[in-house]
């Protein structure tokens, strides 16, 4: 099977179309879906979805920096306790990270504290990471260099930094993950970063229902669109006719290894 390296299938926006989107992905050979955590309400939905789609939906619990920005120190502390005591069945920990765009910069101190706490927890449990890092790459790299990362590393989801940042993350044992923006016009820095790396080291994600590929622009994204992302990676690296399949196979194997997911044939 192929794996979507990162998506949010528990998102309520998908309630009316979720089953159809999953069926569409499965028809194209994408039968495993690694999730990204947001906050306690999302964790509950993920757990219910994983029970329904056994060996297909793989939950990941963590406090997203957007959630941290929108909640108080007290609420963040309560959620961290819940993460430590009740949500121990995830295949990874995340989305954890930092998002310092101007409208969220006011919570930088709280974001940094919660990120550091989760990073230490992930190291303690040796859970691979799912990282959300936006306009805070230097800060995040400094923290992770000081604290370290879990043995199996994890992914930097929807990578948005420079080629130099990508190299620094890779040196820490982390995997760069790319999604829908790669298929759009522009995003030249992202494309240059993809070219600068071995294609065998790149993870492919949808981030469904967000960050749609060109074919889904203006609507909700689907996991099936990872084929479009893989095709662009293959084109940028000059791979042949089966390039997208090669890229997706490599990404899926890498994600399965990092997060301890057993890949099963659907035949």
C-alpha positions in Angstrom: 0.0 0.0 0.0 1.0 3.6 -0.4 0.9 6.0 2.6 -0.2 9.6 2.8 2.5 11.0 5.1 0.2 13.6 6.7 -3.5 14.5 6.7 -6.3 15.4 8.9 -9.2 13.0 8.1 -10.8 13.7 11.5 -11.4 17.3 10.5 -15.2 18.0 10.8 -15.1 19.7 7.4 -14.8 16.2 5.9 -17.8 14.8 7.6 -19.9 14.8 4.4 -17.2 13.6 2.1 -14.7 11.6 4.2 -15.8 8.1 3.2 -15.8 9.1 -0.5 -12.4 10.7 -0.2 -10.9 7.6 1.5 -12.5 5.3 -1.1 -11.1 7.5 -3.9 -7.6 7.2 -2.3 -7.9 3.5 -1.8 -8.9 3.0 -5.5 -5.6 4.6 -6.4 -3.6 2.4 -4.1 -3.3 4.9 -1.2 -4.5 2.8 1.7 -2.7 4.3 4.8 -3.2 7.7 6.3 -0.9 9.2 8.9 -2.7 11.8 10.9 -1.6 15.1 12.5 -2.9 16.1 15.9 -4.4 19.5 16.7 -5.9 19.4 20.3 -8.0 17.3 22.6 -11.2 17.4 20.5 -9.3 16.3 17.5 -7.7 13.5 19.4 -11.1 12.1 20.3 -12.2 12.2 16.7 -8.9 10.6 15.5 -9.3 7.7 18.0 -12.9 7.0 16.8 -11.8 7.1 13.2 -8.9 4.8 13.8 -11.2 2.3 15.4 -13.4 2.4 12.3 -10.6 2.3 9.8 -8.3 -0.3 11.4 -4.8 -0.5 9.9 -5.6 2.5 7.6 -6.0 5.5 9.9 -2.9 5.9 12.0 -3.4 8.5 14.9 -0.9 11.1 15.9 -1.7 13.2 19.0 -0.1 16.5 19.8 -0.8 20.2 20.4 -0.6 22.2 17.2 0.9 25.6 17.6 -2.3 27.2 16.3 -4.2 25.5 19.1 -1.6 26.7 21.6 -1.9 30.3 20.3 -5.7 30.2 20.7 -5.7 28.8 24.2 -4.4 30.0 27.6 -1.4 28.7 29.6 -3.8 26.9 31.9 -5.7 25.2 29.0 -2.3 24.2 27.4 -1.1 22.7 30.7 -4.4 20.6 31.0 -4.0 19.4 27.5 -0.4 18.4 28.0 -1.4 16.3 31.0 -4.1 14.6 28.9 -1.5 13.9 26.2 0.8 12.3 28.8 -1.8 10.2 30.6 -4.7 9.3 28.2 -3.4 9.6 24.6 -0.5 7.1 24.6 -1.7 5.0 21.6 -0.5 7.3 18.7 2.2 6.2 16.3 3.9 9.5 16.6 3.7 12.8 18.5 2.5 16.0 16.8 1.7 18.3 15.3 4.1 20.0 17.6 6.2 23.1 16.6 6.3 26.8 16.3 4.4 29.2 14.0 5.7 32.7 14.3 3.8 34.4 11.5 2.9 38.0 12.6 -0.7 37.2 13.7 0.6 34.4 16.0 3.9 35.9 17.2 2.2 37.2 20.4 2.1 33.6 21.7 5.8 32.8 20.9 6.7 32.3 24.6 3.8 29.9 25.2 4.4 28.1 21.9 8.1 27.6 22.7 7.3 26.2 26.2 4.7 23.8 24.8 6.9 22.8 21.9 9.8 22.1 24.3 7.6 20.1 26.7 6.2 17.9 23.8 9.7 17.4 22.4 10.9 16.1 25.7 7.9 13.8 26.0 8.5 12.4 22.5 12.1 11.7 23.4 11.1 10.0 26.6 8.7 7.8 24.8 10.8 7.6 21.7 7.9 8.6 19.5 8.7 10.0 16.1 7.7 13.6 15.5 5.2 15.4 13.2 6.5 19.0 13.1 4.7 22.2 12.1 7.3 24.9 11.6 6.6 28.2 10.0 8.8 31.3 10.1 10.5 29.8 13.1 13.1 27.4 11.6 16.2 28.9 13.2 14.5 28.9 16.6 13.2 25.3 16.2 16.5 24.0 15.0 18.3 25.6 18.0 15.9 23.9 20.4 16.1 20.5 18.8 19.9 20.7 18.7 19.9 21.3 22.4 17.3 18.8 23.4 17.7 16.2 20.6 15.1 14.3 18.7 13.7 10.8 19.1 15.7 7.9 17.6 13.4 7.5 14.6 13.2 11.2 13.9 10.0 12.2 12.2 8.8 14.6 9.5 8.9 18.3 9.0 5.4 18.5 7.5 4.6 20.9 4.6 8.2 22.1 4.6 8.5 25.9 4.1 12.1 26.7 4.8 15.2 27.1 2.7 17.5 24.4 1.3 19.9 25.2 4.1 17.1 24.6 6.7 16.3 21.3 5.0 19.9 20.2 5.2 20.0 21.1 8.9 16.8 19.1 9.6 18.1 16.2 7.7 21.3 16.3 9.8 19.1 15.8 12.9 17.6 12.7 11.4 14.3 14.3 10.3 12.6 13.8 6.9 11.3 16.7 4.8 7.7 16.3 3.7 6.1 18.2 0.8 2.5 18.5 -0.4 0.1 20.4 -2.6 1.9 23.7 -2.9 4.6 21.9 -4.9 2.1 21.4 -7.7 1.2 25.1 -8.1 2.8 27.9 -10.1 5.4 29.7 -8.2 6.8 28.2 -5.0 10.2 28.3 -6.6 12.2 28.1 -3.4 10.3 25.0 -2.4 11.0 23.4 -5.8 14.7 24.4 -5.6 14.8 22.7 -2.2 13.3 19.5 -3.6 15.9 19.5 -6.4 18.7 19.9 -3.9 17.8 16.7 -2.0 17.8 13.1 -3.0 14.3 12.2 -4.0 14.5 9.0 -2.0 14.6 11.1 1.2 11.4 13.1 0.5 8.0 12.3 2.1 4.8 13.0 0.2 1.7 14.3 2.0 -1.7 15.7 1.2 -2.4 17.7 4.4 -6.1 17.0 3.5 -8.4 18.8 3.7 -6.0 21.8 3.5 -3.2 22.9 1.1 -4.9 21.4 -2.0 -3.0 20.5 -5.1 -3.6 22.4 -8.3 -6.5 20.0 -9.3 -8.4 20.7 -6.0 -7.6 24.4 -5.6 -10.6 26.3 -4.2 -12.0 23.1 -2.6 -11.2 20.6 0.1 -8.1 18.5 -0.5 -8.0 14.7 -0.7 -5.4 12.1 0.1 -5.5 10.9 -3.5 -3.7 14.0 -4.6 -0.4 12.7 -3.3 0.0 11.2 -6.7 0.1 14.7 -8.2 2.8 15.8 -5.7 4.8 12.6 -6.4 4.6 13.3 -10.1 6.1 16.8 -9.6 9.0 15.5 -7.5 9.6 12.9 -10.2 9.6 15.5 -12.9 12.0 17.8 -10.9 14.4 14.9 -10.6 14.1 13.8 -14.2 12.7 10.3 -13.4 11.1 8.2 -16.1 7.6 7.1 -16.9 7.1 5.3 -13.6 8.7 8.2 -11.6 5.6 9.1 -9.5 5.3 5.5 -8.5 8.9 5.3 -7.6 8.7 8.5 -5.5 5.5 7.3 -3.7 6.9 3.9 -3.0 10.0 5.4 -1.5 8.0 7.9 0.6 5.7 5.2 1.8 8.5 2.9 2.8 10.2 5.7 4.6 7.1 6.7 6.5 6.3 3.1 7.4 9.8 2.6 8.8 9.7 5.9 10.8 6.3 5.4 12.4 6.4 1.6 12.7 3.5 1.0 10.3 3.1 -2.4 8.7 2.3 -2.1 5.1 -0.1 -4.7 3.7 -1.0 -5.7 0.2 -4.6 -4.9 -0.7 -4.8 -7.7 -3.3 
